Amino acid sequence: MPHAGTLRHASDGGPDVKSPIRRCSEWRAAHDRPVYTFTERCPDCGAPTENSAPPPFSPEDRYGEYRRRARRRSDGPTVDDGDANRE
């Protein structure tokens, strides 16, 4: 049995936690830089926090191509893709 300060993982019967480090979800609007914490609420502004770890990468990701296409479409044309000069 782990002591009180140990973070337990899902395999140990604890919460499914990817990273104990969390980031303020409103940092772009409320702060000049990201605020990191271990708590569920930002200590500076009180906004909820979110997991700061990026999603895992897998070369077998079946939907990665579709996500990247959707992201490019939502960002609009860029200089690199040649769509900026189209009418």
C-alpha positions as CSV (number, residue, x, y, z in Angstrom):
1,M,0.0,0.0,0.0
2,P,1.5,3.4,-1.0
3,H,1.9,6.1,1.6
4,A,-0.5,9.1,1.5
5,G,1.7,11.3,-0.7
6,T,2.0,8.7,-3.5
7,L,0.0,9.2,-6.7
8,R,-1.7,5.9,-7.6
9,H,-2.3,4.9,-11.2
10,A,-5.4,3.1,-12.6
11,S,-3.7,-0.3,-12.5
12,D,-3.3,0.2,-8.7
13,G,-7.0,1.1,-8.3
14,G,-6.3,4.8,-8.3
15,P,-7.4,7.5,-10.8
16,D,-6.4,7.2,-14.5
17,V,-3.8,10.0,-14.3
18,K,-1.4,10.7,-17.2
19,S,0.5,13.6,-15.5
20,P,0.1,15.0,-12.0
21,I,1.2,18.4,-13.4
22,R,-1.8,20.5,-14.5
23,R,-2.0,23.9,-16.3
24,C,-4.5,26.7,-15.9
25,S,-7.1,26.3,-18.7
26,E,-7.5,30.1,-18.9
27,W,-3.9,31.1,-18.9
28,R,-4.0,32.8,-22.3
29,A,-6.7,35.2,-21.2
30,A,-5.8,35.5,-17.5
31,H,-2.0,35.3,-17.3
32,D,1.0,36.4,-19.4
33,R,2.5,32.8,-19.2
34,P,1.2,29.3,-18.4
35,V,0.5,28.6,-14.7
36,Y,1.4,25.1,-13.6
37,T,0.0,23.4,-10.5
38,F,-0.9,20.1,-8.9
39,T,-4.4,21.2,-7.9
40,E,-7.7,21.1,-9.7
41,R,-8.0,24.9,-9.7
42,C,-5.5,27.6,-10.7
43,P,-4.0,29.2,-7.5
44,D,-3.9,32.6,-9.2
45,C,-7.2,33.0,-10.9
46,G,-9.3,30.1,-9.7
47,A,-10.0,28.7,-13.2
48,P,-10.2,24.9,-13.6
49,T,-6.9,23.3,-14.6
50,E,-6.3,20.8,-17.4
51,N,-3.8,18.0,-18.0
52,S,-0.6,19.5,-19.3
53,A,0.8,16.3,-20.9
54,P,0.5,16.1,-24.7
55,P,-1.5,13.1,-26.2
56,P,0.7,10.0,-26.7
57,F,2.1,9.6,-30.2
58,S,1.7,6.3,-32.1
59,P,2.9,5.5,-35.6
60,E,-0.2,3.3,-36.0
61,D,-2.6,6.2,-35.3
62,R,-5.4,5.5,-37.8
63,Y,-7.0,9.0,-37.5
64,G,-3.9,11.2,-37.3
65,E,-4.0,12.1,-41.0
66,Y,-7.6,13.2,-40.6
67,R,-6.9,15.3,-37.5
68,R,-4.0,17.1,-39.2
69,R,-6.1,17.8,-42.3
70,A,-8.9,19.2,-40.1
71,R,-6.4,21.3,-38.1
72,R,-4.9,22.8,-41.4
73,R,-8.4,23.6,-42.6
74,S,-9.4,25.3,-39.4
75,D,-6.2,27.4,-39.3
76,G,-6.8,28.7,-42.8
77,P,-4.4,28.9,-45.7
78,T,-0.7,29.3,-45.1
79,V,2.2,30.4,-47.2
80,D,3.5,26.8,-47.4
81,D,0.4,25.2,-48.9
82,G,-0.1,27.5,-51.9
83,D,-3.8,28.2,-51.2
84,A,-3.1,31.9,-50.3
85,N,-3.0,32.9,-54.0
86,R,-6.1,31.1,-55.1
87,E,-9.4,32.9,-55.7
